[in-house]
Amino acid sequence: ISISGKWTNKERVLIFSSRGINFRTRHLMQDLRTMMPHAKADTKMDRKDKLFVINEVCEIKNCNKCLYFEAKKKQDLYMWISNSPHGPSAKFLVQNIHTLAELKLTGNCLKGSRPLLSFDPKFDKEPHYALLKELFIQTFSTPRYHPKSQPFVDHVFTFTIADNRIWFRNYQIIEEDGSLVEIGPRFVLNLMKIFQGSFGGPTLYENPDFRSPNMHRREMRLAAAAKVREKQMVKEMQKGKKTSAKEDLESDVTADVFLTPAEEKPADIQTEAPEPKVVKKKQKAFKRQRMQMARR
């Protein structure tokens, strides 16, 4: 039984990333740490290290939840949300990131205030969404009476399911009637897999609608190449039509009316080999004789 006025929920979230992230991801992590007073930071993890090492880092930092951002190819961002050290954990592809500094929205809230968590009704209809809902509640909700938190509730985290993705938004509650103004940040989570363990283990759920960014880029390239080939084929067809029309104009049907065929000469076929030609050698005078003839 929790005693009123005492900090009993000791949830701590470790928020950090791998090396190779861009500035937008760095700003997003900073925004999440600002919004979550129970969050902790750590240095970037080397790509060569296995993901199971994160459980040890969480233990050292005294954290039982983790948000780990993994960058690949300097353009794709993946987010792990895990209950350390026993699991479960989920891996998402993060899309459409917009940070606080980038959005410049009119909403504002007190730093360290506790948020309300609003979930789409679809979270209760399917088991994998229900599991994610519990993970989000334990990770994003600020514990009551946390030393760094403020005793006010003036903003809402919303998790909405649309297009098989989870859309995260942060709104300020400006009046008692419940009117909202967006603060930021905002991002979209595309679920890949849910694992039984922390950062690994047996797969509990795999999203059948998920397409990797590499596959998406490949399809875009193939579509662009097909479009170029189609344009070239249309050009060749138009060129062929023009040349055929030109040939039809140049060829005159009445041009050969007054042509008289020439008499054919009988072909002279030689049955015997021709006699060899006798070449007479011209005797050349010596140099002395030529000089004497020149003097005369």
VOGU-3710 file (C-alpha; in Angstrom, 3 decimals, decimal comma):
1> isisgkwtnk> 0,000/0,000/0,000  1,509/3,314/-1,104  1,761/6,013/1,545  0,540/9,468/0,476  3,379/11,913/-0,098  6,044/9,237/-0,399  7,976/8,366/-3,561  7,316/4,646/-4,024  7,384/4,087/-7,810  11,124/3,895/-8,527
11> ervlifssrg> 10,895/3,635/-12,318  13,990/5,044/-14,013  14,433/5,209/-17,797  17,809/5,147/-19,530  17,714/7,143/-22,801  20,779/6,884/-25,020  21,845/5,895/-28,540  24,430/4,237/-30,732  27,133/6,106/-32,618  26,302/7,562/-36,028
21> infrtrhlmq> 23,052/9,378/-35,181  22,248/12,692/-36,844  21,410/16,020/-35,198  17,632/15,432/-35,357  17,878/12,212/-33,327  20,139/13,920/-30,799  17,606/16,731/-30,357  14,762/14,194/-30,044  16,607/12,377/-27,245  17,221/15,677/-25,473
31> dlrtmmphak> 13,516/16,574/-25,766  12,485/13,212/-24,276  14,906/13,659/-21,363  13,480/17,146/-20,762  9,900/15,827/-20,741  10,700/12,834/-18,520  12,293/13,885/-15,197  12,849/10,222/-14,276  15,123/9,710/-17,332  18,881/9,222/-17,250
41> adtkmdrkdk> 21,507/9,695/-19,956  24,596/7,733/-20,905  27,411/7,917/-23,446  26,844/6,584/-26,948  27,287/2,853/-27,341  29,735/1,422/-29,842  28,167/-0,353/-32,806  30,419/-3,388/-32,369  28,988/-4,144/-28,921  26,126/-6,606/-28,629
51> lfvinevcei> 22,727/-5,305/-27,546  22,754/-7,516/-24,427  25,427/-5,173/-23,016  22,663/-2,560/-22,566  21,185/-4,655/-19,733  24,474/-4,311/-17,837  24,524/-0,550/-18,513  20,960/-0,299/-17,136  22,014/-2,213/-14,028  25,002/0,098/-13,489
61> kncnkclyfe> 22,781/3,173/-13,940  20,107/1,668/-11,648  17,470/1,824/-14,435  14,745/-0,723/-15,102  13,480/0,730/-18,415  15,431/1,675/-21,513  14,882/3,722/-24,680  17,730/2,924/-27,066  18,053/4,667/-30,451  19,981/2,687/-33,048
71> akkkqdlymw> 21,176/4,434/-36,223  21,914/2,529/-39,431  23,344/3,838/-42,727  23,171/7,382/-41,287  19,571/7,650/-42,501  17,500/4,939/-40,776  16,629/5,220/-37,076  15,393/2,323/-34,940  14,108/2,604/-31,376  14,193/-0,161/-28,766
81> isnsphgpsa> 11,904/0,072/-25,746  12,747/-2,523/-23,139  11,940/-3,665/-19,636  15,398/-4,463/-18,289  16,676/-7,047/-17,513  13,912/-9,653/-17,968  11,906/-8,229/-20,880  9,771/-7,891/-22,870  11,204/-5,513/-25,469  9,997/-4,051/-28,757
91> kflvqnihtl> 11,814/-2,696/-31,798  10,391/0,147/-33,907  11,389/2,041/-37,016  11,141/5,763/-36,188  9,758/7,963/-38,972  8,681/11,597/-39,464  10,680/13,044/-36,563  9,968/16,678/-35,642  11,718/18,095/-32,577  10,721/20,929/-30,235
101> aelkltgncl> 13,156/23,429/-31,762  12,084/22,517/-35,285  8,314/22,769/-34,814  8,162/26,128/-32,962  4,593/25,462/-31,829  2,700/27,752/-29,469  2,176/25,123/-26,742  4,217/25,215/-23,549  4,239/23,350/-20,239  6,029/23,364/-16,917
111> kgsrpllsfd> 9,321/21,477/-16,948  9,074/18,339/-14,830  5,271/18,301/-14,654  3,572/14,907/-14,821  1,795/14,022/-18,095  -1,499/12,305/-18,754  -1,217/9,322/-21,120  -3,954/9,035/-23,736  -4,238/5,809/-25,754  -6,230/4,905/-28,833
121> pkfdkephya> -9,110/2,428/-28,118  -7,439/0,025/-30,596  -4,734/-0,655/-27,986  -7,218/-2,792/-26,017  -8,440/-4,825/-29,001  -5,273/-6,755/-29,922  -2,861/-8,498/-27,511  0,382/-7,104/-28,976  -0,990/-3,554/-28,720  -2,057/-4,223/-25,103
131> llkelfiqtf> 1,515/-5,302/-24,305  2,914/-2,153/-25,948  0,417/-0,024/-24,007  1,708/-1,413/-20,704  5,312/-0,800/-21,821  4,497/2,811/-22,772  2,674/3,425/-19,467  5,591/2,175/-17,387  8,178/4,041/-19,487  6,622/7,447/-20,235
141> stpryhpksq> 4,569/8,073/-17,072  6,413/10,162/-14,479  6,321/8,483/-11,025  4,274/10,291/-8,409  6,270/12,323/-5,852  9,447/11,949/-7,915  12,065/14,401/-6,524  12,592/16,094/-9,925  8,897/16,221/-10,870  6,426/19,050/-10,282
151> pfvdhvftft> 3,012/18,368/-8,669  1,061/19,578/-11,718  -0,620/17,900/-14,673  -0,619/20,302/-17,613  0,183/18,214/-20,711  -0,882/14,985/-22,444  1,085/12,297/-24,308  -1,160/10,758/-26,975  -0,519/7,404/-28,653  -2,722/6,929/-31,722
161> iadnriwfrn> -2,841/3,944/-34,095  -3,289/4,840/-37,761  -1,991/3,138/-40,912  -0,569/0,263/-38,777  1,737/2,755/-37,041  1,790/4,424/-33,618  1,713/8,234/-33,764  3,144/10,092/-30,751  2,014/13,653/-29,955  2,474/15,949/-26,947
171> yqiieedgsl> -0,264/18,518/-26,153  -0,632/21,246/-23,544  -3,888/21,475/-21,564  -4,540/25,226/-21,633  -7,974/25,475/-20,013  -10,203/23,533/-17,678  -12,567/22,623/-20,510  -9,793/20,463/-21,999  -8,751/22,492/-25,054  -5,328/21,393/-26,306
181> veigprfvln> -2,382/23,041/-28,049  0,465/20,946/-29,445  3,906/21,341/-27,880  6,064/18,721/-29,605  8,073/16,667/-30,305  6,241/14,355/-32,667  7,268/11,092/-34,320  5,805/7,899/-35,773  6,695/4,388/-34,580  6,463/1,524/-37,071
191> lmkifqgsfg> 6,502/-1,740/-35,105  8,914/-4,433/-36,306  9,038/-7,138/-33,611  8,244/-7,796/-29,961  10,717/-10,012/-28,084  10,203/-11,970/-24,892  13,581/-11,013/-23,421  15,316/-7,678/-23,064  16,978/-6,821/-26,419  16,504/-10,341/-27,753
201> gptlyenpdf> 15,031/-13,730/-27,003  12,076/-15,538/-28,603  9,894/-13,451/-30,921  6,420/-12,878/-29,482  5,069/-10,882/-32,426  6,303/-9,905/-35,888  4,569/-7,211/-37,910  3,477/-8,722/-41,273  2,944/-5,255/-42,812  6,447/-3,997/-42,028
211> rspnmhrrem> 8,726/-3,184/-44,972  12,365/-2,397/-44,357  13,665/1,005/-45,531  16,116/-0,762/-47,871  13,249/-2,595/-49,580  11,244/0,637/-49,835  14,188/2,492/-51,412  14,752/-0,416/-53,833  11,102/-0,328/-54,929  11,341/3,444/-55,442
221> rlaaaakvre> 14,456/3,018/-57,608  12,811/0,243/-59,660  9,689/2,373/-60,153  11,812/5,327/-61,317  13,789/3,072/-63,694  10,550/1,610/-65,120  9,249/5,139/-65,700  12,430/6,096/-67,598  12,233/2,911/-69,713  8,599/3,649/-70,546
231> kqmvkemqkg> 9,513/7,175/-71,688  12,306/5,797/-73,902  9,930/3,250/-75,468  7,380/5,996/-76,209  10,127/8,115/-77,826  11,298/5,184/-79,987  7,716/4,436/-81,082  7,149/8,086/-82,019  10,463/8,148/-83,913  9,507/4,969/-85,816
241> kktsakedle> 6,134/6,468/-86,771  7,820/9,656/-88,063  10,355/7,748/-90,220  7,641/5,490/-91,718  5,505/8,540/-92,580  8,547/10,217/-94,192  9,268/7,124/-96,329  5,646/7,054/-97,505  5,914/10,682/-98,649  9,249/10,204/-100,455
251> sdvtadvflt> 8,169/7,098/-102,433  6,163/8,145/-105,578  4,130/5,433/-107,324  4,237/7,146/-110,775  7,996/7,780/-110,732  8,879/4,521/-112,570  6,318/4,862/-115,412  8,659/6,351/-118,091  11,755/4,339/-117,230  12,914/2,148/-120,197
261> paeekpadiq> 14,942/-0,853/-119,211  18,437/-1,009/-120,792  19,420/-3,900/-123,097  21,170/-6,625/-121,271  24,637/-7,411/-122,636  25,547/-11,058/-122,971  27,894/-12,145/-120,289  31,392/-13,010/-121,674  32,650/-15,978/-119,737  36,351/-16,851/-120,184
271> teapepkvvk> 37,012/-20,559/-120,086  40,810/-20,339/-120,603  43,354/-18,506/-118,519  44,743/-15,313/-120,135  48,298/-15,363/-121,561  50,903/-13,788/-119,310  52,186/-10,385/-120,420  55,836/-10,141/-121,468  57,524/-7,310/-119,653  60,687/-5,979/-121,373
281> kkqkafkrqr> 63,365/-4,837/-119,017  64,735/-1,407/-119,848  68,496/-1,365/-119,656  69,639/1,439/-117,413  72,909/3,243/-118,247  75,638/3,389/-115,716  76,259/6,514/-113,736  79,403/7,445/-115,728  77,553/7,123/-119,053  74,688/9,228/-117,722
291> mqmarr> 77,110/11,969/-116,699  78,763/11,944/-120,159  75,382/12,147/-121,857  74,448/15,054/-119,646  77,640/16,940/-120,629  76,864/16,547/-124,314
//
